Amino acid sequence: MTLLVDGLLDALRDRPGAPALLGRRPTTRGELADLADGYAAALHHRGLGEGDTLALAVRPGGRALALVLAALRLRVRVAVVDPGAGPDVVTARLALARPALVVADPVVQAAAGWAAPVARRLGLSLPRLELLAPVATVGRRLPGTAPALEPRSGPAPDRRGDDADAVVVFTSGTTAAPRAVVHTVASMSAGMAAVADLVGPRPGEPVLGGTFFVLVPALHAGAPVLAPARRPPALARQLARLAPAATYLTPPQLRGALAAGAGFTGRVFAGSAPVSEGLLGRVRDAGADQAWGVYALTEAFPVAAVEWTAKHAHTGDGDLVGELLPGVRARVDGTGQLLVAGATTADRYLGGEPLEEVATGDRARLEGRTVVLAGRAKDMLLRGAENVYPGLYEPALHVPGVDLAVLVGVPGEDGDERVVAVVQPTPGSTEVQVRRALATPLSRMGTARPDAVLVGPVPVAGRSRKPDRAATARWAAERLARR
């Protein structure tokens, strides 16, 4: 059975009246399956078929999920478009993906058209999508937007098989050479099977989470899903009202919820960005039965996982990210970088050869099947003749009172780098308290001790709200220049 498309659509139809997606407009399992069928017929009517690419610039939700399921039922490849990436990057990425159709929210289209001046003032700048590919609107149309892609009745192919491309996710690269990860139906299905084994969703027990890798395993198991609210107070209310058996949030979402006074229930999972032992401990203190950190990459999801108890007990150097999940293989190369392989890894980079293994960009050591990270290979700082790897020391800076801490390099006048720690306090913690708490871990950093410690907000970026190291380094340089 193919979990990704065939298995989920079959499972949804088995219990059509049960809830699938919770929220202001609840959707039953049957309604979600019917919507996916309707979009499949609509895409087929527009001539899309196996080998074509559908670009999606659609907010997460029922329509987005149904569109992905519809496309993959037809074995049409889905390319995920991030409207916040900037017009040059979006243009370059769509040129690489060469979509047969772009399906976009009306708000996204308006921001690229008549509402562009307002969008630019809000920090959002987009290219005119209709100049790059045919465009269709999903959701309620606004003036000047493309014709709607309406669900249709009628036949549509129901293709099976795991070797077709499933999704294209853009990662690094430049506007001249964008880079995109290609997952097949097989690798996506294996990844979601691994998530199902880890999270253990059960029929009727609600799950809070919004990513595709959370939605599909939960719905396949018969669990209803609620997408997390964007604002922390609303997210805290969701957690109190739903009392989910399983919750999957990013670390910034967890920090926001905790700051809003949220309580947790059941098993809580955090990923998409580094997860500190302190943050998991705060989640446990707020009521969770278990608090897990999940180590994953766009190219390999998931790789490893660790529960707070084990992370708290870790006394060695580096960041314990846990045991490799079943089916994942790993090794450390001659430079100390972690390489992973297995059924959950991507097939290739778009335009590239098949991948035998994936370079994580993380330095690590392996203790059997246990992974301990020792810093980002790409984030290496050079001070004098010394290499400083931020990830080797950042976990020790997450002491009580610290929400987020990163080490960045600030260029000096002689071409050298100053190592700077930028520390974001937890709500209610003062700078004096933070600096006092950091005294011991800083004293244990030896020659890697930072030249300066700045207390303030750490800039984040992207949908996963990871620390933006480049922006943090610029902020640190400005602060230091004013001293």
Number of C-alpha atoms within 10 A of each C-alpha: 12 16 22 27 28 17 14 22 24 14 19 24 16 13 14 16 13 19 22 28 24 18 12 7 8 15 19 19 25 20 21 23 22 21 23 26 26 22 24 32 24 21 24 21 14 12 11 21 22 17 14 19 24 27 23 23 21 24 15 12 15 19 17 21 20 21 25 24 28 28 29 28 25 24 29 26 29 26 26 19 20 18 21 16 16 15 18 14 21 23 18 18 27 19 13 15 23 17 21 18 21 25 25 26 23 23 19 24 29 21 20 23 18 13 13 19 13 13 18 13 9 9 9 18 22 23 19 17 21 16 9 17 17 13 22 22 23 23 16 10 17 13 9 11 22 21 11 17 17 16 18 18 14 12 13 20 13 14 14 16 12 19 13 18 23 28 26 25 20 21 14 10 12 12 15 10 12 19 21 25 22 28 28 22 25 22 25 28 25 22 26 23 20 23 21 19 13 17 21 14 23 19 13 17 17 25 31 27 22 19 15 17 20 21 23 27 26 30 25 24 18 24 24 27 28 24 21 22 18 10 12 21 16 15 22 22 17 19 20 14 9 15 18 22 22 27 26 25 21 22 25 24 20 23 21 20 23 22 15 17 14 22 18 26 21 16 22 27 25 24 20 20 18 22 25 26 28 22 25 26 19 17 27 22 13 15 16 20 15 19 28 28 29 27 25 18 17 17 27 26 25 26 28 21 22 23 21 22 15 13 20 15 10 14 9 8 13 21 25 29 26 23 21 21 20 16 13 20 16 20 18 16 13 7 9 16 21 25 19 21 20 19 19 27 30 28 26 20 19 18 12 12 9 12 14 13 19 19 17 19 16 21 23 27 20 15 9 9 17 17 25 23 20 24 24 19 20 11 17 17 22 17 18 10 7 11 11 23 22 22 23 21 24 21 24 21 25 24 20 16 22 24 22 27 26 22 28 27 27 23 16 11 7 6 11 15 17 19 23 22 25 25 25 22 24 17 14 8 14 14 17 9 13 20 18 11 17 19 11 13 17 18 11 12 13 9 10 19 18 18 12 14 18 17 19 15 15 22 17 16 13 11 10 15 15 17 19 14 18 14 15 23 23 15 19 23 18 12 11 13 8 6 5
